[in-house]
Amino acid sequence: EDVGICLGDGIRKALGETKGIQRYGAALLPMDETLVSVALDLSMRPFLAFNVKLKRLRVGNFELELVEEFFKALSNHARITLHINLLYGRNSHHMVEAVFKGVGRALRQAVSYDPRATGIPSTKGIL
């Protein structure tokens, strides 16, 4: 959770006014037998939909219930809307890895510069 708070705060500060960015990002990520869907909006409206049912409680010494807590803190402190859906999978390690990589790819897309954008990516002019 603490790492999610720190990363979320850092993302929010790094984005500044959000001028010229794509704003939206999505990823459909396979990891062996697992498939994860991620969609996010750098909207300044924190929300997390975490639809991931893991098969185990731990991978090694890592408690898997902390994954949802991490993303809850990240979405709240980065102030993003984040939807994470495990479509299917069997191996908990692959599921968690696909979730993190999917969020990373969607975030990379959302923060990418859009040369066509002239201001804040909102019809209201504010996020």
C-alpha positions as CSV (number, residue, x, y, z in Angstrom):
1,E,0.0,0.0,0.0
2,D,2.8,2.5,0.9
3,V,4.5,1.9,-2.4
4,G,1.2,2.6,-4.2
5,I,0.8,5.8,-2.3
6,C,4.3,7.0,-3.2
7,L,4.1,6.0,-6.9
8,G,0.6,7.5,-7.1
9,D,1.8,10.8,-5.7
10,G,4.8,10.8,-8.0
11,I,2.7,10.1,-11.1
12,R,0.3,12.9,-10.2
13,K,3.1,15.4,-9.7
14,A,4.9,14.3,-12.8
15,L,1.8,14.8,-14.9
16,G,1.3,18.4,-13.8
17,E,-1.5,20.0,-15.8
18,T,-1.8,17.0,-18.2
19,K,-1.5,19.2,-21.3
20,G,-0.9,17.3,-24.5
21,I,-1.3,13.8,-23.2
22,Q,-3.5,11.0,-24.5
23,R,-5.3,10.7,-21.2
24,Y,-6.7,7.2,-21.8
25,G,-4.8,4.0,-22.0
26,A,-5.7,0.3,-22.4
27,A,-3.9,-3.0,-22.6
28,L,-4.9,-6.6,-23.3
29,L,-2.0,-8.6,-22.0
30,P,-1.3,-12.3,-22.3
31,M,1.1,-14.1,-20.0
32,D,1.2,-17.8,-20.9
33,E,-2.2,-19.2,-20.0
34,T,-3.4,-15.9,-18.5
35,L,-5.2,-13.0,-20.2
36,V,-5.7,-9.6,-18.4
37,S,-7.6,-6.5,-19.6
38,V,-6.7,-3.0,-18.2
39,A,-8.2,0.3,-19.0
40,L,-7.5,3.6,-17.3
41,D,-8.3,7.3,-17.4
42,L,-6.1,10.0,-16.0
43,S,-9.3,11.8,-15.0
44,M,-8.5,13.2,-11.5
45,R,-11.4,11.0,-10.4
46,P,-10.0,8.0,-8.4
47,F,-11.8,4.7,-8.9
48,L,-10.6,1.1,-8.9
49,A,-12.5,-1.9,-10.4
50,F,-10.3,-4.9,-9.5
51,N,-11.9,-8.0,-10.9
52,V,-9.1,-10.5,-10.2
53,K,-9.7,-13.8,-8.4
54,L,-6.4,-15.4,-7.6
55,K,-6.0,-19.1,-7.0
56,R,-3.5,-18.8,-4.1
57,L,-3.0,-16.6,-1.1
58,R,0.8,-16.3,-1.6
59,V,3.4,-16.5,-4.2
60,G,6.6,-17.3,-2.3
61,N,6.5,-14.9,0.7
62,F,4.4,-12.3,-1.0
63,E,0.8,-12.0,0.2
64,L,-1.4,-11.7,-3.0
65,E,-4.1,-9.7,-1.2
66,L,-1.6,-6.8,-1.2
67,V,-1.9,-6.5,-5.0
68,E,-5.4,-5.0,-4.8
69,E,-4.3,-2.7,-1.9
70,F,-1.4,-1.5,-4.0
71,F,-3.7,-0.6,-6.9
72,K,-6.2,1.0,-4.6
73,A,-3.6,3.3,-3.2
74,L,-2.1,4.0,-6.7
75,S,-5.5,5.0,-8.2
76,N,-6.4,7.1,-5.2
77,H,-3.1,9.0,-5.0
78,A,-2.5,9.3,-8.8
79,R,-6.2,10.2,-9.0
80,I,-6.9,7.9,-11.9
81,T,-9.8,5.7,-12.9
82,L,-8.4,2.1,-13.2
83,H,-10.2,-1.0,-14.4
84,I,-8.3,-4.3,-14.1
85,N,-10.0,-7.5,-15.2
86,L,-8.6,-11.0,-15.2
87,L,-10.3,-12.7,-18.1
88,Y,-8.8,-16.1,-17.3
89,G,-5.8,-17.8,-16.0
90,R,-4.5,-20.7,-13.8
91,N,-1.2,-19.7,-12.4
92,S,-1.3,-17.0,-9.7
93,H,2.2,-15.8,-10.5
94,H,1.3,-15.3,-14.2
95,M,-1.9,-13.5,-13.2
96,V,-0.2,-11.0,-11.0
97,E,2.6,-10.4,-13.5
98,A,0.1,-9.8,-16.3
99,V,-1.8,-7.3,-14.1
100,F,1.3,-5.3,-13.3
101,K,2.5,-5.3,-16.9
102,G,-0.9,-4.5,-18.3
103,V,-1.2,-1.5,-16.0
104,G,2.3,-0.4,-17.0
105,R,1.4,-0.6,-20.7
106,A,-1.9,1.2,-20.3
107,L,-0.2,4.0,-18.2
108,R,2.5,4.4,-20.8
109,Q,-0.2,4.9,-23.5
110,A,-2.2,7.4,-21.4
111,V,0.8,9.6,-20.5
112,S,2.1,9.6,-24.1
113,Y,2.3,12.9,-25.8
114,D,-0.4,13.6,-28.4
115,P,0.9,16.1,-31.0
116,R,-2.7,16.9,-32.0
117,A,-3.7,18.0,-28.5
118,T,-3.4,21.7,-27.8
119,G,-4.4,21.7,-24.2
120,I,-5.8,19.6,-21.4
121,P,-7.5,16.5,-22.7
122,S,-11.1,17.3,-21.6
123,T,-14.1,19.0,-23.2
124,K,-14.4,21.0,-19.9
125,G,-10.8,22.2,-20.1
126,I,-10.0,20.8,-16.7
127,L,-9.4,17.3,-15.3
